[in-house]
Amino acid sequence: MDKDYYKVLLVGTSGKGKTYSFRNMNPNTTGFINVENKPLPFKNTFKFHKRTNSYTEVLEGIVEYAKNPEITAIVIDSFSAYMDMVLNAARTTKKGFDIWNMYNEEIAKFANYIKRCQKEVYITAHYEILNAEGAMEKRVKVKGKEMEGQVEKDYTMVLYADSKFDDKHKAEYYFLLSGEGLSAKCPPAIFGEEVFKLPNDVKAIDDKIKEFTK
């Protein structure tokens, strides 16, 4: 029987701990693709850490890390930065509707690369609020109308990063597995049917997924 590999979107606004959630990932077996091309919010000890300057380098990084037997999980930070790279390239090389044709094609290509990868993949992204089937809902943010509200369908799990402060002004950072007005989704058998919130720690999430898919 073939093993399942989970592809997880971590969605949220800046400052909600998306990148920080990777701080406990194994530095020797995690392939980190730094599309944002910025310093990490924790000490960077990743053996496999790649900064990218173009969307093609992102795709090449996915292929490289997918083939590397030392790597057991891939992080892509972020999908939003990847889409910006694609749009900039399309506006440089195309005109009119061809710009958006290229943009949509490259988003679909990215999803196919992720789906074919025989490893867990964790991807950060920002959201926008859309009218989805008559109700306002947070969805992964894209430019253009064709892919609007369509990104989540290609991923196994969609978790929303959030935070709150207690009466002592101490922040708690976490991921939501579901919630009203969120495009979040998660197979209930992995964490338990009564679990709707997880600590801000992708290592713990990855461990649970690997345990579930053994």
N, C-alpha and C positions, 0 to 999 in steps of 0.2 A: 504494500500500500504506500502510495506517495505521501510524503510529509507535507503538511500545510505550512505556509510561511505568511506571517501577518504583516500587512502594510498599514501603518498607523499615521494619521494626520493629527498633529497637535496644533490647535487653532486658538488664537487669542491676540489681543492688542499688545503693543510694546509695553514692557514692564510687568507682565504677568508671569514671568518665570519660565517661558518656553525653552530658551537656550540653557538657562541655569539648571533645568531638569536633567540635563545630560551629565552633570558633574560627577556622578557615581558610576557611569558606564566604564566597563573594563578598558583601560587605556591601551592594552595590547591586542585586543580582539575587536575593537570598534573602528570602523572606517568613517571618519568625520569629513563631510564635504561642506566646506565653509563658503557657501555662495554669497553670504553677506559680506565676506572678505573683511571681517573686523575681529578685534580681540575677543576672546571668550570671557564670560563673567566669572571665571574660576581658573585655577592654574591649568594650563594646557599641557598635559602629559601624553596626549594621544600619539601612538606610534605611527598611525596612519591618519594624517591630517592634510587635507588638500584645499588650498584657496583657489577659487576659479575666477577668471576674468571674462568668460563668455559662456553662453548657454551650451555650446558644443563641448566645452571643457567639463561642464556638469554631467552631461550624458556619458562622456568618456570616463569620468570618475566613477559613475555607477557601474559601468562595464568592468572597469579595472578592479574595483572592490568586490564585485560579484564573483569574479574569477579567483580572487585571492583566498586560499584555503585557511589562512590565519584569521581572517575576518569573519565574525559570526553575526554581526549586526551593523547596519549602515545608517548614518544620520545625515540628513540633508537640511541645512539651515540657510536659506529658507526657500520654499516654493514661490513665495511672493517675489523674492529677488530674482529667481530664475525667470519668472514671467516678465519682469522688467527688462532683463537682458534680451529676451526673445523679442519684445516689442521694439526695443531700441534697434536691434539688428534688422527687423522687418521694415522699420521706417527708413533705415539707411539704404536698403537694397530693393525695396518694393514701392509700388504706388497704388493709391486707391484701395479697392477691395482686396487686392493681392496682399496688402499689409495684414489684414485680418484673417485671410485664408492661411497665411504662414503662421500667424499667431495661434490660431486654433489647431492647426496641424501639429505644431511643436508641443502644445499642451497634451494633445492625444499621444504623441510620441513619448513624452515623459512618462505618462501613465503606463504605457506598454512596457517601457524599460523597467519600471518598478514592478509591474505584475510578473514579468519573466524572471525577476531576481530571486534566486533560491536562498534567500536570507530574510530575516526581519528587517524592515526599513521604517525609520521614523523621520517624518517630514514636518517641519513647522510651517505655519501659514497664518496670514491675517484674515479677518472676516469683514463682511459688510452686511447690512440689514436689508433683506429683500422681501417682497410680497410673494410668498411661496404658497400656492394653492389657497389663496384667500386669507392667509395669516402672515404677519410679519415674523420673519425668522432670520437668525444669523446664519450666513453661508460663507464658504471660502470666497475671498474677494478675487475677482478677475476683471479684466477690462474687455469691453465688447459684450455683445448680447448673446452670441451663440453658446458660449460656455457658462453663462451666468446661472448659478445654482446647480451646475452639473458635475462639479469636481468630486464631491463626496462619494458618488456612486462607484468610483473606481477603487475605493479603499475599504479594508476590512473593518477598521475602527476609526472613529473620529472623536477625539477628546478635546474638551474646551478648557484652556488654562484660565484660572481666575484667582483672586485673592481677596482677603478681608482682614480688617484690623480689629483687635479686641479693645477693651476699655483701657488697656495700658499702651495702646498704639503699637502693639506688636503684630506684625503681618503673618498671616497663614497663607501659604501658596498651595494650590491643589489643582486637580483635573476633574472635570465633571463628565460622567459617562452618559448622562441624559439630562434633560431639563426642558421646560416649556420655552419655546422660541429659539431652540438650539438645533442644529443639524447633527448633533452628537449621536453616535451609535456604537454599540459594543455587544458582542455575543454574551448573554448573561451568565453562561456556564463558566466563563473564565474567572471572574472575580466574585461571583455569587449574585443571585437574582435580587438581593436586597441592597446591594452596593451601588451607590450612585456618585460617590466621590472618592478619589484616590489621592494620596500624598504626591507632592511634586517631585517625583523620582522615577525617571524612565528605566533605571536599572531594575527597580522592583517590578515594574510593569513587564519588562523584557523577561525577567526570571519567571514570572507567572505564565506568560505566553509560552515560553519554551517548555515549562512543566506541563502545561495543558496539551501541547501538540506532540509530546513524546510518543 
